[in-house]
Amino acid sequence: MSYDVHVGKLISGRRKLEGRGTYLLCTTDQSIQEISTFGPHEGIFVSRSDIENALYDFCKSAISNYIEEGRNKDVYTFSIYTDSYNGSYLVYMNNQASLDHNVADCYANYQESFSRTGDEIYNQTREQIYSSCKFSEGDYPFMFEEMPDCLESYLEIFSCISQETPEYLSNEENYIFEKTIIDSELFLIAIDVIHRLENDLKQLDRTEDFIAYVSAADGVGGDYLTLSQLVRKCVLEDQLYKAMPELKIKDHEFRSAVEALHQLPLVQQIKHWINVIEGGEFGEGSMKSFWRTDYEAYEQLVELGGQAIPYIKEYLNGDLKNESRNILKLVLENLDEQANTR
């Protein structure tokens, strides 16, 4: 949960990248050293821009290959699947014909399974299956993972840094990374690449509801981080709702719930959001029920302003889960920062 807040603050712009002015030297003798300046160290310098340019080239190559394969008809999605911990990027595309074929197969299999087992999990309409398959990247037949050599090298070393496994380093030259890259910056890089691809994506024969966006791997936010923040940094709301009408419904439900809470006294609002954080994924009013992360509950507490500080401090004196306690401490830090900048 505190990870949701940490990465959410980064993507929303509420905090800066950690590690500015610091570098990570990855040596040929399998060591990772933190350094503050380049000299007298020698090696290949890897900046944010280097990774961004390599990812951009990878995406352009994927688009060209997709078109060459003869699939360029009614393309409705392009995504950069991002694993900010293990250090990997995948490019996914899909078209309407492929989606329709997948839905037909899935519907037939579900119907057969339902008639055989009677299990209600298989009793789904074609529309329900269509909705669940449309942006299920793992079911697409079009996945591109053959990265340019430089990007593959960068990410292999990144993985060793992120997972603190220098014994797996196999670089034949020293590499020097900007430390900020380790702070989930792979997401920000991918978002910038999506925007850089605006003209390149015009090569695709796109549907009216086409969207291009960044998605998060399971383990670093998954669908909830994707739907609550990443996709919104890439796609205008009107186009997003055209592509994902179910998301529009969830957003309306969330906004209605927030508006209703605003009618309550401050103490009750604070109690609600803390209960949501403490209750977790399956608790009452869970952010997951709105396809959002706990960052949203954090945001709501911050928006209550300095008047909420004494009440939140009272909760810190009570019996809370460590994750909930960490989130409330982050809320207080943010509220103190706001007070000091006035």
matplotlib code that plots the C-alpha trace (Angstrom):
import matplotlib.pyplot as plt

x = [0.0, 2.8, 4.3, 1.1, 1.5, 5.2, 4.9, 1.6, 3.3, 6.0, 3.6, 1.3, 4.2, 3.8, 7.4, 10.7, 12.9, 15.1, 18.9, 19.5, 23.2, 24.2, 25.4, 25.8, 29.0, 28.5, 32.0, 33.3, 34.3, 30.6, 30.3, 27.8, 29.2, 27.4, 29.4, 28.7, 30.8, 32.2, 35.9, 38.1, 35.8, 35.6, 32.7, 29.7, 27.4, 23.7, 21.2, 17.5, 17.7, 19.7, 17.0, 14.3, 15.9, 16.5, 12.9, 11.6, 13.6, 12.3, 8.7, 9.2, 10.7, 7.7, 5.3, 7.2, 7.3, 3.6, 2.7, 5.0, 3.2, 0.0, -1.9, -2.4, -6.2, -8.5, -5.7, -7.3, -4.5, -0.7, 0.9, 4.3, 4.2, 6.6, 8.2, 10.0, 11.5, 12.8, 13.7, 11.8, 9.7, 7.3, 5.3, 1.8, -0.6, -3.9, -6.6, -10.3, -10.2, -7.8, -10.0, -13.2, -11.6, -10.3, -13.8, -15.5, -13.1, -13.4, -17.2, -17.5, -15.1, -17.0, -20.4, -19.1, -17.6, -20.8, -23.0, -20.5, -19.9, -22.7, -20.1, -21.4, -18.0, -18.4, -21.9, -20.8, -22.3, -20.4, -20.3, -18.8, -16.1, -15.4, -14.9, -12.5, -10.5, -10.2, -7.2, -5.9, -2.4, -1.4, -4.0, -2.8, -1.0, 1.1, 3.9, 7.2, 10.1, 13.2, 14.8, 17.7, 21.0, 21.7, 18.3, 18.6, 22.1, 20.8, 17.9, 20.0, 22.2, 19.3, 17.8, 21.0, 20.9, 17.2, 17.3, 20.7, 22.3, 25.7, 26.8, 24.7, 26.4, 28.1, 29.1, 32.4, 32.8, 32.0, 28.6, 27.6, 23.8, 21.9, 20.5, 17.1, 16.5, 16.0, 13.2, 10.4, 11.6, 11.0, 7.3, 8.1, 10.3, 7.6, 5.1, 7.3, 7.9, 4.2, 3.9, 6.9, 5.3, 2.3, 3.3, 4.7, 1.4, -0.3, 1.1, -1.4, -4.9, -6.5, -10.1, -12.0, -11.4, -7.7, -5.5, -1.7, -0.6, 1.8, 0.8, 2.3, 3.4, 1.9, 4.0, 4.6, 1.0, -0.6, -4.0, -4.9, -1.8, -2.4, -6.1, -5.8, -2.7, -0.6, -3.2, -4.4, -1.0, -1.1, -4.7, -7.2, -10.2, -12.8, -10.8, -10.1, -13.8, -14.5, -12.1, -13.0, -16.6, -16.5, -13.8, -16.1, -18.7, -16.1, -14.9, -18.4, -18.9, -15.7, -16.5, -20.1, -18.7, -16.2, -18.9, -21.1, -18.2, -17.6, -21.0, -19.8, -17.9, -14.1, -13.6, -15.9, -14.1, -10.8, -12.2, -13.6, -10.3, -8.2, -10.7, -10.3, -6.5, -6.7, -9.3, -7.1, -8.2, -11.4, -12.5, -15.5, -15.0, -11.8, -10.0, -9.7, -13.5, -13.1, -10.1, -7.8, -4.9, -4.5, -2.8, -6.2, -7.1, -3.8, -4.7, -8.1, -6.6, -4.0, -6.7, -8.4, -5.5, -3.8, -7.0, -6.8, -3.3, -4.3, -6.9, -4.5, -1.9, -4.5, -4.8, -1.1, -1.3, -3.8, -3.6, -2.8, -1.2, 2.4, 1.4, -1.4, 0.9, 3.4, 0.8, -0.5, 3.1, 3.4, 0.2, 1.5, 4.8, 2.9, 0.6, 3.6, 5.3, 2.2, 2.1, 5.8, 5.5, 2.7]
y = [0.0, 2.5, 1.5, 2.6, 6.0, 6.3, 5.5, 7.5, 10.6, 10.3, 9.8, 12.6, 15.0, 15.3, 14.3, 14.5, 11.5, 10.3, 10.1, 13.3, 14.0, 10.5, 7.8, 4.0, 2.5, -1.1, -2.6, -5.5, -7.3, -7.5, -4.7, -1.8, 1.4, 4.6, 7.6, 11.3, 12.4, 10.8, 11.3, 9.5, 6.7, 5.5, 3.8, 4.0, 6.7, 5.8, 8.7, 8.8, 10.2, 7.2, 4.8, 7.0, 7.1, 3.4, 2.7, 5.1, 3.2, -0.1, 1.1, 2.5, -0.8, -2.7, -0.5, -1.2, -4.9, -5.0, -3.2, -5.5, -8.5, -7.4, -6.7, -3.0, -2.8, -1.5, -1.3, -0.2, -0.4, 0.2, -0.2, -0.2, -2.8, -1.7, -3.6, -1.0, -3.5, -6.3, -3.8, -4.8, -3.3, -5.1, -3.6, -4.8, -4.0, -5.5, -5.1, -5.6, -8.8, -10.4, -9.3, -10.6, -14.0, -14.2, -13.3, -15.9, -18.6, -17.6, -17.4, -20.9, -22.3, -20.6, -21.9, -25.4, -25.2, -23.8, -26.5, -29.2, -27.9, -25.5, -23.2, -19.6, -18.2, -19.4, -18.0, -14.8, -12.9, -12.2, -8.5, -9.3, -11.4, -8.7, -6.2, -8.5, -9.4, -6.0, -4.8, -8.1, -7.7, -11.3, -12.6, -10.5, -12.4, -9.4, -8.9, -7.4, -8.2, -8.1, -4.9, -3.1, -4.4, -1.2, -1.2, -4.8, -4.2, -1.2, -3.1, -6.2, -4.0, -2.1, -5.4, -6.2, -2.8, -2.9, -6.4, -5.8, -8.8, -7.6, -11.2, -11.4, -8.5, -9.6, -6.2, -6.2, -2.4, -0.3, 1.4, 4.5, 4.9, 8.0, 6.8, 8.4, 5.7, 3.2, 5.2, 3.9, 6.3, 3.6, 4.6, 8.3, 7.4, 5.2, 8.0, 10.4, 7.9, 7.4, 11.2, 11.1, 8.4, 10.6, 11.0, 7.4, 6.0, 7.7, 5.0, 2.6, 2.2, 3.1, 2.7, 5.7, 4.4, 3.8, 4.5, 4.3, 4.1, 2.7, -0.3, -1.6, -5.2, -7.2, -6.6, -2.9, -1.8, -3.9, -3.0, -0.6, 1.6, 1.4, 2.5, 5.0, 6.9, 5.7, 5.6, 9.0, 10.5, 9.2, 9.6, 12.5, 11.7, 11.8, 9.3, 7.2, 6.9, 6.1, 3.2, 2.1, 3.0, 0.8, 3.1, 6.1, 4.4, 3.6, 7.3, 8.5, 6.2, 7.4, 11.1, 10.6, 8.8, 11.7, 14.3, 12.5, 12.4, 16.2, 16.7, 15.0, 16.7, 16.7, 14.0, 11.6, 12.2, 11.4, 8.3, 7.1, 7.4, 5.9, 2.9, 2.5, 2.4, 0.1, -2.2, -3.0, -4.5, -6.2, -3.6, -1.4, 1.4, -0.1, 1.9, -1.3, -1.3, 1.9, 0.4, 2.8, 2.4, 3.6, 6.6, 8.0, 7.7, 9.4, 12.3, 12.7, 13.1, 15.6, 17.6, 18.1, 20.4, 21.4, 21.3, 17.5, 17.2, 16.9, 14.3, 12.2, 12.4, 10.9, 7.9, 7.4, 6.9, 4.1, 0.5, 0.6, -1.7, -0.7, 0.0, 2.3, 4.1, 4.7, 6.2, 8.5, 9.7, 10.5, 12.5, 14.5, 15.1, 16.5, 18.7, 20.1, 20.9, 22.7, 24.7, 25.7, 26.9, 29.4]
z = [0.0, 0.9, -2.5, -4.2, -2.6, -3.3, -7.0, -7.2, -5.9, -8.5, -11.5, -10.3, -9.8, -6.1, -5.5, -7.3, -8.3, -5.6, -6.2, -8.2, -8.5, -7.5, -9.9, -9.8, -11.1, -12.3, -12.8, -14.9, -11.7, -10.6, -8.1, -7.8, -6.2, -5.5, -6.6, -6.5, -9.5, -12.7, -12.2, -12.0, -12.9, -16.5, -18.2, -20.4, -19.0, -19.1, -18.7, -18.7, -22.3, -23.4, -22.2, -23.6, -27.1, -27.1, -26.1, -28.7, -31.4, -30.1, -30.4, -33.9, -34.9, -33.4, -35.4, -38.7, -38.0, -37.2, -40.5, -42.4, -41.0, -42.7, -39.5, -40.1, -40.1, -37.4, -34.8, -31.5, -29.0, -28.5, -25.1, -23.5, -20.8, -18.1, -15.3, -13.2, -10.8, -13.0, -15.7, -18.9, -21.6, -23.9, -26.8, -27.4, -30.3, -31.3, -33.9, -34.1, -36.1, -33.6, -30.7, -32.3, -33.0, -29.4, -28.0, -30.2, -29.0, -25.4, -25.5, -27.1, -24.5, -21.6, -22.9, -23.1, -19.6, -18.2, -19.7, -18.5, -14.9, -14.2, -12.6, -12.8, -13.4, -17.0, -17.4, -19.1, -22.0, -25.2, -24.2, -20.8, -22.4, -25.0, -22.2, -20.3, -23.5, -25.1, -23.1, -21.8, -23.3, -22.4, -24.8, -27.8, -30.6, -31.2, -28.7, -29.4, -27.1, -29.3, -28.0, -29.6, -28.2, -26.2, -24.5, -23.6, -22.1, -20.2, -18.7, -17.9, -15.8, -14.4, -13.2, -11.3, -9.6, -8.8, -7.4, -5.7, -7.4, -8.6, -8.9, -12.1, -13.8, -17.1, -18.6, -20.4, -19.7, -16.7, -16.8, -14.9, -14.3, -13.1, -9.8, -10.4, -13.0, -10.2, -8.7, -10.9, -13.6, -16.3, -16.0, -16.7, -19.6, -21.2, -20.8, -22.6, -25.3, -25.9, -26.5, -28.8, -30.8, -31.8, -35.4, -35.7, -34.6, -37.5, -39.7, -38.2, -39.5, -36.2, -35.0, -33.6, -30.0, -30.5, -27.4, -26.8, -23.2, -20.6, -18.6, -15.4, -14.8, -12.0, -8.9, -9.7, -9.7, -12.4, -13.7, -10.8, -11.4, -15.1, -15.0, -12.1, -13.3, -16.2, -18.9, -17.9, -18.4, -22.0, -23.2, -23.1, -20.9, -23.8, -25.8, -22.8, -22.0, -25.6, -25.4, -21.9, -21.1, -18.0, -16.6, -17.1, -14.9, -12.2, -12.3, -11.9, -8.9, -7.3, -7.8, -6.4, -3.3, -2.8, -3.2, -0.7, 1.8, 1.5, 3.1, 6.3, 9.1, 8.8, 11.5, 9.7, 6.4, 8.0, 9.6, 6.3, 4.4, 7.1, 7.3, 3.6, 3.8, 6.9, 5.3, 2.3, -1.0, 0.2, 2.8, 2.6, 0.1, -1.1, -3.8, -5.8, -6.1, -8.1, -10.1, -8.2, -5.8, -2.2, -3.6, -4.2, -0.5, 0.4, -2.1, -0.4, 3.0, 1.7, 0.1, 3.5, 4.4, 7.6, 9.6, 9.4, 11.0, 14.7, 13.9, 11.8, 14.5, 16.9, 14.7, 14.7, 18.4, 17.9, 16.7, 12.9, 10.4, 9.6, 6.0, 7.1, 9.6, 6.8, 4.6, 7.3, 8.0, 4.3, 4.5, 7.4, 5.7, 2.7, 4.8, 6.7, 3.4, 2.2, 5.5, 5.2, 1.6, 2.4]

ax = plt.figure().add_subplot(projection="3d")
ax.plot(x, y, z, "-o")
ax.set_aspect("equal")
plt.show()
